[in-house]
Each structure stands twice: as structure tokens, then as C-alpha cells.
Amino acid sequence: MAVIAKTVSFTASPGHLRPLDIQHDLLAVADLIELCFASTMDPDGEQYLRLMRSAARDTSFLRWAPMAAERVGMPLSGFIWEEDGRLVGNLSLIPLSKQGKKVYFIANVAVHPDYRRRGIARALTEAATDYVRSRHVSTTWLQVRADNPNALNLYLSEGFIERARRNTWQVVPGKQERPIEKPGGISVTNRNSSDWELQKTWLNQNYPPEVAWNLPFNANNLKPNLIMDLFRFISGETLHHWAARRNGRLLGMLSFEPGSTLTDNLWLAAPPETEAEVIPGLLPFAMHDLPPIRRLTINYPAGRGEEAFSNAGFEIHQTLIWMEAHYR
């Protein structure tokens, strides 16, 4: 998919912006992303870079490229900045569907350390938003790390509005070995079918539509379903569910869902008033019951349950601010 924006200049200059050329740029883009984000990259990010490099060397890539952005998030459109004969800036544009409407997601905004503070990231962002408008799409989303105030201020000045802050909590396989210590009076049981309505309500509160659309989360996948549970068991992708109760009253639930990448997901369903008890009550059971092979991840609202997650052996991998720009 060719990318053309009215603001792009194609004339040669010491530094200039142009559309991404997937036939020639993917390797250089992968190298730039690795340079800029190596210190914060997790195994899924490393796998993403391997995918980019493999696609760049695959002569058949262009035959399936039009579908790749939807399926695997491959950056098929976007903008780069060239200077001194090399690629020093990148911004990827990924088309996605949010509640049935097309939106664009800005990702992989990277500027070589030697070329920062020259307005390159702003030029890339403005070219991207101009392009989105030219496609008659009304919404652009992005995520920015909370520990990157320069980038946050840039996006705020370009009209993006903060919609949510989310922590990504992780525990590395075999790194945390903690005894099971339940808070007083809490019992941990399997999920009953009658628990689903409360679980669904709490899941929708903790993973609301403004964030769930871009997470590997679908509440219906966790719904009790005998046929689907049997199918998953046969295919080796069994879900697990733990319920925390006190005197028979359901306080919260934790569900395990195998991930499609190198990380498996835990989904916590609990109201704010009980999560401080539910987290230390359920997470140790999950780590005890699950094979210590793959990384476990929980995405959760920032500022909630943080002491309880930490005490359960989880660490914050990153805090992301979800931002949206809406165009009339």
C-alpha cells in the first residue's frame, strides 16, 4: 500500500521525510527500532523484529503483504526520515478495527539518538495524522511510555488526549518462587458456571472498550462453554480459572489464557475494593499450578493493586499511556 501525504517533500535535502518503502526499508527500520528500544524490549518485541527481518528477506512477502498489517501488525505503511544517507527516523501506521470502525495506530516511533531534538518525531507524527485525514479516517491511537515525558508532551501538543494508563506486570519463568500464603479467611476454588456474570462484569470494568480493542482480550473466550473447553483440551490450550471466596462470597477471579506469542496472559476480574486481597490470594496459585515455562503477563490499570502485585512476585515491565486523536 503506497503512502502519500500532501506534506511530504521528495526533493533531495540534508534531511527529508518520505513514505516507507517496504521493499527496501524494513531491515533498516528493524535496526533502528532495536537501537532505540533494546533496553525495554521483551521477548515478544524481539520476535517482532525477527518477523520484520524475515519478511524483508522473503521474496514472496509482497504477495501477502496487503493482509499482514491486519494479521500480525507488520508496518506496511508509515514514514521515515533520511539524513546523511541513512534512515534515522521511523513511524509505522497500522490499520486496525475498533468496535467495527477503522482506525489507525501509530507505532514504532523511533529517532536515532544522534538526531534527536531536531523536530524529526514531530514531522513524522504530523505526516502520519495528515495521511489519516486524507484517508477519511477520524481516529488515530498510539501508546507512549509513561517514563518518556518528551514524547508525551509532543503528542499532547499534536492534539492527542490521554485515555488510559495501564501497567504491564510480568513474572519470568522460574524467577519467582513464592509460597502460597492466602489472606485470612479466603478460600481458592475452581470457577463455577454461576460465577460468570460477576466475572464478566468485573472483566469489563478492568478491561473497558477503550483499551480492550487493542489487547489480546475477548471476554467471550473466558465464558464457560463445555464444547469449547473440550476442544481446547484436545488442542492442548486449556484455560484455567481460580476463584477467591470468603464465607461463600465471590471476591474476584483470575483466568489463564495461552498467548499466541511468547507470553501467556492472566486476566484479573475483581472490583477495586477487594483486589488487594484477591491478588495475593490468587496469583500464587496461578504460579504454582502453571508450568514454569513461559512468561506470565497481566495488563491492569495503573495505580491499582501495585503493592499486591509486587508482593506476589510480579514486576512492572512498562506503564503505557493510551492516547487518541479524533478528527472531525
C-alpha positions as CSV (number, residue, x, y, z in Angstrom):
1,M,0.0,0.0,0.0
2,A,1.6,3.2,-1.1
3,V,1.5,6.1,1.3
4,I,1.3,9.6,0.0
5,A,0.8,12.7,2.2
6,K,0.4,16.3,1.0
7,T,3.1,17.5,3.5
8,V,5.8,15.1,2.2
9,S,8.7,16.6,0.1
10,F,10.5,14.3,-2.2
11,T,13.3,16.7,-3.1
12,A,16.8,15.8,-2.1
13,S,18.0,17.6,1.1
14,P,20.3,17.0,4.0
15,G,17.4,15.6,5.9
16,H,14.0,14.7,4.4
17,L,10.8,12.8,5.1
18,R,9.4,10.2,2.7
19,P,6.9,7.3,2.8
20,L,8.0,3.9,4.0
21,D,9.2,1.6,1.1
22,I,8.6,-2.0,2.4
23,Q,10.8,-3.4,-0.4
24,H,13.9,-1.5,0.8
25,D,13.4,-0.1,4.3
26,L,12.3,-3.0,6.6
27,L,15.8,-4.1,7.5
28,A,16.9,-0.5,8.3
29,V,13.7,0.1,10.3
30,A,14.2,-3.1,12.3
31,D,17.8,-2.0,13.1
32,L,16.6,1.5,14.2
33,I,13.8,0.1,16.4
34,E,16.3,-2.3,18.1
35,L,18.8,0.5,18.7
36,C,16.1,2.8,20.2
37,F,14.2,0.2,22.3
38,A,16.7,-2.5,23.1
39,S,16.7,-1.7,26.8
40,T,12.9,-2.1,27.2
41,M,12.2,-4.8,24.6
42,D,10.7,-8.1,25.8
43,P,10.8,-11.5,24.0
44,D,7.6,-10.6,22.1
45,G,9.3,-7.4,20.8
46,E,12.4,-9.4,19.8
47,Q,10.1,-11.9,17.9
48,Y,8.5,-8.9,16.2
49,L,11.9,-7.8,14.9
50,R,12.8,-11.3,13.7
51,L,9.5,-11.3,11.8
52,M,10.3,-7.9,10.2
53,R,13.8,-9.1,9.2
54,S,12.5,-12.4,7.9
55,A,9.8,-10.6,5.8
56,A,12.4,-8.2,4.4
57,R,14.4,-11.1,3.0
58,D,11.4,-13.1,1.8
59,T,10.8,-12.5,-2.0
60,S,7.2,-13.8,-1.6
61,F,6.4,-11.2,1.1
62,L,4.8,-8.7,-1.2
63,R,2.2,-11.3,-2.2
64,W,0.7,-11.5,1.3
65,A,1.8,-8.0,2.4
66,P,-1.6,-6.4,2.0
67,M,-3.0,-8.7,4.6
68,A,-0.1,-8.6,7.0
69,A,-0.9,-5.3,8.8
70,E,-4.3,-6.7,9.9
71,R,-3.0,-10.1,10.9
72,V,0.4,-9.5,12.5
73,G,0.8,-5.8,12.9
74,M,3.6,-5.6,10.2
75,P,4.4,-2.0,9.4
76,L,3.3,-1.7,5.7
77,S,2.7,2.0,5.7
78,G,4.3,4.8,7.5
79,F,7.1,7.4,7.2
80,I,10.8,7.5,7.6
81,W,13.3,10.3,7.9
82,E,16.6,10.1,6.0
83,E,19.6,12.2,6.7
84,D,23.3,11.8,5.9
85,G,22.5,9.0,3.5
86,R,20.8,6.7,6.2
87,L,17.5,6.1,7.8
88,V,17.4,7.8,11.1
89,G,13.7,8.2,11.9
90,N,10.7,5.9,11.6
91,L,6.9,5.9,12.2
92,S,4.7,3.0,11.4
93,L,1.0,3.3,10.6
94,I,-1.1,0.1,11.3
95,P,-4.8,0.0,10.2
96,L,-7.0,-1.7,12.9
97,S,-10.6,-2.1,13.7
98,K,-12.0,-0.6,16.9
99,Q,-15.6,-1.6,17.6
100,G,-16.3,-2.1,13.9
101,K,-14.7,1.2,12.8
102,K,-11.4,1.6,11.0
103,V,-8.7,3.5,13.0
104,Y,-5.0,3.9,12.6
105,F,-2.5,3.0,15.2
106,I,0.8,4.9,15.3
107,A,3.7,2.6,16.4
108,N,7.5,2.2,16.3
109,V,8.2,6.0,16.5
110,A,12.0,5.9,16.7
111,V,14.7,8.5,16.1
112,H,18.4,7.7,16.1
113,P,19.9,9.1,19.3
114,D,22.4,11.3,17.3
115,Y,19.5,13.0,15.5
116,R,17.1,13.7,18.4
117,R,15.7,17.2,19.4
118,R,15.6,18.3,15.8
119,G,11.9,18.0,15.2
120,I,12.1,14.7,13.4
121,A,9.5,12.9,15.6
122,R,7.1,15.9,15.2
123,A,7.5,15.9,11.4
124,L,6.8,12.1,11.3
125,T,3.7,12.5,13.6
126,E,2.3,15.4,11.5
127,A,2.8,13.4,8.3
128,A,1.0,10.4,9.8
129,T,-2.0,12.4,11.0
130,D,-2.2,14.2,7.7
131,Y,-2.3,10.8,6.0
132,V,-5.0,9.5,8.2
133,R,-7.2,12.5,7.5
134,S,-6.6,12.1,3.8
135,R,-8.0,8.5,4.1
136,H,-11.1,9.9,5.7
137,V,-10.4,8.0,8.9
138,S,-11.5,10.0,12.0
139,T,-9.3,8.5,14.8
140,T,-5.7,7.7,15.5
141,W,-4.4,5.9,18.5
142,L,-0.9,5.4,20.0
143,Q,0.8,4.3,23.2
144,V,3.6,6.1,24.9
145,R,5.7,5.0,27.8
146,A,4.9,7.0,31.0
147,D,8.7,7.4,31.6
148,N,9.1,9.3,28.3
149,P,7.8,12.8,29.1
150,N,9.3,14.4,25.9
151,A,7.2,12.1,23.7
152,L,4.1,12.6,25.9
153,N,4.4,16.3,25.6
154,L,4.9,16.1,21.8
155,Y,1.7,14.1,21.4
156,L,-0.3,16.3,23.7
157,S,0.8,19.3,21.6
158,E,-0.3,17.5,18.4
159,G,-3.9,17.1,19.8
160,F,-3.7,13.6,21.3
161,I,-5.7,13.1,24.5
162,E,-4.8,10.6,27.3
163,R,-7.5,7.9,27.5
164,A,-5.9,5.4,30.0
165,R,-2.8,4.3,31.8
166,R,-2.0,0.7,32.0
167,N,0.7,-1.4,33.8
168,T,2.0,-4.5,32.2
169,W,3.0,-6.8,35.0
170,Q,5.3,-9.8,34.3
171,V,6.8,-12.7,36.0
172,V,9.7,-14.5,34.3
173,P,9.6,-18.4,34.3
174,G,11.4,-19.8,37.3
175,K,12.5,-16.4,38.6
176,Q,9.9,-16.0,41.4
177,E,9.3,-18.9,43.7
178,R,6.9,-17.9,46.5
179,P,5.0,-20.0,49.0
180,I,1.2,-19.8,48.8
181,E,0.0,-17.5,51.6
182,K,-3.7,-16.7,51.3
183,P,-5.0,-13.7,53.1
184,G,-7.0,-14.6,56.2
185,G,-10.4,-16.2,55.6
186,I,-10.0,-16.5,51.8
187,S,-10.5,-19.8,50.1
188,V,-9.4,-20.5,46.5
189,T,-11.7,-22.8,44.4
190,N,-12.4,-23.6,40.8
191,R,-14.8,-21.4,38.9
192,N,-18.5,-22.3,38.9
193,S,-20.7,-21.5,36.0
194,S,-22.8,-19.3,38.2
195,D,-19.7,-17.1,38.8
196,W,-19.6,-16.0,35.2
197,E,-22.0,-13.0,35.4
198,L,-19.9,-11.3,38.1
199,Q,-16.7,-12.3,36.4
200,K,-17.9,-10.7,33.2
201,T,-18.9,-7.5,34.9
202,W,-15.5,-7.1,36.7
203,L,-13.6,-8.0,33.5
204,N,-15.4,-5.3,31.5
205,Q,-14.6,-2.8,34.3
206,N,-10.9,-3.7,34.3
207,Y,-10.6,-4.1,30.5
208,P,-13.0,-1.4,29.2
209,P,-13.7,-0.9,25.5
210,E,-11.2,1.9,25.1
211,V,-8.3,-0.4,25.9
212,A,-9.6,-4.0,25.3
213,W,-9.8,-3.5,21.5
214,N,-6.0,-3.4,21.2
215,L,-5.3,-6.1,23.8
216,P,-5.4,-9.9,23.2
217,F,-8.5,-9.9,25.2
218,N,-12.0,-11.1,24.5
219,A,-14.3,-11.8,27.5
220,N,-16.3,-14.3,25.5
221,N,-13.2,-16.5,25.2
222,L,-13.4,-16.9,29.0
223,K,-17.1,-17.7,29.1
224,P,-18.0,-21.2,30.4
225,N,-18.6,-23.3,27.3
226,L,-18.4,-27.1,27.6
227,I,-17.8,-27.7,23.9
228,M,-15.1,-25.0,23.5
229,D,-13.4,-26.2,26.8
230,L,-13.3,-29.8,25.4
231,F,-11.9,-28.5,22.1
232,R,-9.2,-26.5,23.8
233,F,-8.3,-29.5,26.0
234,I,-7.8,-31.7,22.9
235,S,-5.7,-29.0,21.2
236,G,-3.6,-28.5,24.3
237,E,-4.7,-24.9,25.0
238,T,-6.6,-25.4,28.2
239,L,-7.8,-22.3,30.1
240,H,-7.6,-22.2,33.9
241,H,-9.8,-20.2,36.3
242,W,-9.3,-19.6,40.0
243,A,-11.9,-18.0,42.3
244,A,-11.3,-16.2,45.6
245,R,-14.1,-16.5,48.2
246,R,-14.8,-15.6,51.7
247,N,-17.7,-17.3,53.6
248,G,-19.0,-18.4,50.2
249,R,-19.0,-14.8,48.8
250,L,-17.1,-14.4,45.5
251,L,-14.4,-11.7,45.8
252,G,-12.6,-12.0,42.5
253,M,-11.4,-14.3,39.8
254,L,-8.2,-15.0,37.8
255,S,-8.1,-16.6,34.4
256,F,-5.2,-18.0,32.5
257,E,-5.2,-17.9,28.6
258,P,-2.3,-19.2,26.5
259,G,-0.9,-16.4,24.4
260,S,-0.2,-16.5,20.6
261,T,3.3,-15.2,21.1
262,L,6.0,-15.9,23.7
263,T,3.9,-14.7,26.6
264,D,0.8,-16.1,28.3
265,N,-1.9,-13.9,29.7
266,L,-3.6,-13.7,33.1
267,W,-6.9,-11.7,33.3
268,L,-7.9,-10.4,36.7
269,A,-11.6,-9.9,37.4
270,A,-12.0,-8.1,40.7
271,P,-13.5,-4.8,41.9
272,P,-11.2,-2.2,43.4
273,E,-12.5,-2.8,47.0
274,T,-11.3,-6.5,47.0
275,E,-8.3,-6.6,44.7
276,A,-5.8,-6.0,47.5
277,E,-6.9,-9.4,48.9
278,V,-7.7,-11.1,45.6
279,I,-4.3,-10.5,44.0
280,P,-2.2,-12.1,46.8
281,G,-4.9,-14.8,47.2
282,L,-4.9,-15.9,43.5
283,L,-1.6,-15.1,41.8
284,P,0.5,-17.6,43.9
285,F,-2.0,-20.3,43.0
286,A,-1.5,-19.5,39.3
287,M,2.3,-19.6,39.5
288,H,2.1,-22.9,41.5
289,D,-0.4,-24.6,39.1
290,L,1.0,-23.5,35.8
291,P,4.2,-25.0,34.3
292,P,7.2,-22.6,34.8
293,I,7.9,-22.5,31.1
294,R,6.6,-19.2,29.7
295,R,6.4,-15.6,30.8
296,L,3.1,-14.6,32.5
297,T,1.7,-11.2,31.9
298,I,-1.1,-9.2,33.4
299,N,-2.3,-5.9,31.9
300,Y,-4.0,-3.8,34.6
301,P,-5.0,-0.2,35.3
302,A,-2.0,1.8,36.5
303,G,-2.2,2.8,40.2
304,R,-4.3,-0.2,41.2
305,G,-3.1,-3.2,43.2
306,E,0.5,-2.3,42.7
307,E,1.8,-3.3,46.2
308,A,-0.2,-6.6,46.0
309,F,1.2,-7.4,42.5
310,S,4.8,-6.7,43.7
311,N,4.3,-8.8,46.8
312,A,3.1,-11.7,44.7
313,G,6.4,-11.7,42.7
314,F,5.4,-9.7,39.7
315,E,7.3,-6.7,38.3
316,I,6.2,-3.8,36.1
317,H,7.6,-4.2,32.6
318,Q,6.2,-0.9,31.5
319,T,3.5,1.6,32.1
320,L,1.8,2.8,28.8
321,I,-0.4,5.8,28.3
322,W,-3.1,5.2,25.7
323,M,-3.7,8.3,23.6
324,E,-6.3,9.2,21.0
325,A,-6.6,11.9,18.4
326,H,-10.0,12.5,16.9
327,Y,-10.6,14.4,13.7
328,R,-13.9,15.9,12.5
